[in-house]
Amino acid sequence: MTPAATPHRRAGRWAAGLAWAGAAALLAVVFLLYSQPDFMVMMADQVWSCF
């Protein structure tokens, strides 16, 4: 068995791939939320209410 085909490395690649996919999905959701004007107003109101 070659080192690249060990189960540990395959699991690490899957985990890294899932982490990248999760990060990309999170960034896409944040981008979609910030492109909504109502959401931006709500977030601004919430930030200003802290002061």
Helices and strands as residue ranges (DSSP letters): G 3-5, H 7-34, H 37-49
